[in-house]
Amino acid sequence: MMTSKLLLPVALLMMAGAFGSPAAVAGEPVTQDLKVQFTYSPSASATDVYSGLSRTARDACTAAGRRSLQQQMQEKACAKQLLDSAVARIGRADVAQLHQNQSGPYASAG
């Protein structure tokens, strides 16, 4: 049985604290371009698709090592933006419903 996988490129201008940069040391947010490619199987369940999208967004936005609380918050915001964009672009109502349920009532806050 052959399964097809779809690639979903998503570009995002990310707010991230770059280590050691003068702006980061001064506590100012630093922007960087981030291009992420999501891969998923169209025949997979909504749970499997959403789990893969979430993992890809989190991995793309998370820096290794110790990070300040501000950097961790920026990483979470980055992952949320990527996931929001990916869910919207694939256009599956079941995945969108799962995303809405997982995001909770405070998803737009922050």
DRENSEKOL-376975 format. One record per residue (C-alpha): residue number from 1; residue in three letters; x, y, z. Coordinates in steps of 0.02 Angstrom, whole numbers. Layout:
BEGIN
(NUM; ALA; (X; Y; Z));
...
END
This chain:
BEGIN
(1; MET; (0; 0; 0));
(2; MET; (69; 168; -48));
(3; THR; (36; 317; 63));
(4; SER; (56; 491; -3));
(5; LYS; (125; 629; 103));
(6; LEU; (91; 810; 76));
(7; LEU; (219; 945; 108));
(8; LEU; (157; 1107; 180));
(9; PRO; (285; 1246; 176));
(10; VAL; (250; 1384; 300));
(11; ALA; (351; 1542; 319));
(12; LEU; (347; 1645; 477));
(13; LEU; (434; 1798; 541));
(14; MET; (479; 1740; 715));
(15; MET; (513; 1837; 872));
(16; ALA; (660; 1754; 956));
(17; GLY; (799; 1802; 1073));
(18; ALA; (961; 1772; 981));
(19; PHE; (1097; 1723; 1103));
(20; GLY; (1237; 1847; 1121));
(21; SER; (1169; 1977; 1002));
(22; PRO; (1171; 2157; 1065));
(23; ALA; (983; 2170; 1047));
(24; ALA; (954; 2009; 1144));
(25; VAL; (1073; 2065; 1282));
(26; ALA; (976; 2228; 1293));
(27; GLY; (815; 2128; 1314));
(28; GLU; (744; 2180; 1145));
(29; PRO; (658; 2049; 1037));
(30; VAL; (755; 1994; 886));
(31; THR; (666; 1941; 727));
(32; GLN; (723; 1804; 614));
(33; ASP; (646; 1723; 462));
(34; LEU; (593; 1545; 489));
(35; LYS; (538; 1429; 350));
(36; VAL; (462; 1265; 403));
(37; GLN; (403; 1120; 299));
(38; PHE; (264; 1015; 375));
(39; THR; (242; 837; 310));
(40; TYR; (84; 738; 341));
(41; SER; (-18; 598; 266));
(42; PRO; (-189; 656; 203));
(43; SER; (-264; 489; 252));
(44; ALA; (-201; 498; 432));
(45; SER; (-321; 532; 574));
(46; ALA; (-345; 710; 635));
(47; THR; (-255; 664; 797));
(48; ASP; (-103; 598; 704));
(49; VAL; (-96; 747; 585));
(50; TYR; (-116; 873; 726));
(51; SER; (14; 785; 833));
(52; GLY; (140; 791; 691));
(53; LEU; (104; 974; 652));
(54; SER; (121; 1020; 836));
(55; ARG; (286; 927; 853));
(56; THR; (357; 1007; 696));
(57; ALA; (306; 1182; 752));
(58; ARG; (377; 1157; 927));
(59; ASP; (541; 1085; 861));
(60; ALA; (562; 1226; 734));
(61; CYS; (539; 1361; 866));
(62; THR; (634; 1289; 1013));
(63; ALA; (819; 1325; 1039));
(64; ALA; (928; 1199; 1127));
(65; GLY; (1000; 1230; 1298));
(66; ARG; (952; 1345; 1438));
(67; ARG; (838; 1490; 1392));
(68; SER; (768; 1635; 1486));
(69; LEU; (584; 1641; 1528));
(70; GLN; (562; 1776; 1395));
(71; GLN; (643; 1664; 1265));
(72; GLN; (532; 1517; 1315));
(73; MET; (378; 1627; 1298));
(74; GLN; (435; 1685; 1126));
(75; GLU; (463; 1505; 1074));
(76; LYS; (287; 1458; 1128));
(77; ALA; (215; 1606; 1032));
(78; CYS; (316; 1557; 879));
(79; ALA; (254; 1376; 887));
(80; LYS; (74; 1435; 908));
(81; GLN; (87; 1549; 755));
(82; LEU; (163; 1410; 651));
(83; LEU; (31; 1285; 707));
(84; ASP; (-111; 1409; 676));
(85; SER; (-45; 1439; 501));
(86; ALA; (-18; 1255; 461));
(87; VAL; (-192; 1205; 522));
(88; ALA; (-271; 1343; 419));
(89; ARG; (-173; 1297; 263));
(90; ILE; (-212; 1112; 261));
(91; GLY; (-398; 1150; 266));
(92; ARG; (-459; 996; 359));
(93; ALA; (-609; 1032; 469));
(94; ASP; (-570; 888; 587));
(95; VAL; (-393; 951; 617));
(96; ALA; (-457; 1129; 638));
(97; GLN; (-584; 1071; 768));
(98; LEU; (-451; 976; 862));
(99; HIS; (-338; 1129; 857));
(100; GLN; (-477; 1238; 925));
(101; ASN; (-508; 1113; 1065));
(102; GLN; (-323; 1098; 1107));
(103; SER; (-292; 1285; 1102));
(104; GLY; (-422; 1319; 1236));
(105; PRO; (-513; 1480; 1279));
(106; TYR; (-355; 1581; 1304));
(107; ALA; (-275; 1542; 1136));
(108; SER; (-286; 1720; 1072));
(109; ALA; (-215; 1795; 1232));
(110; GLY; (-34; 1846; 1239));
END
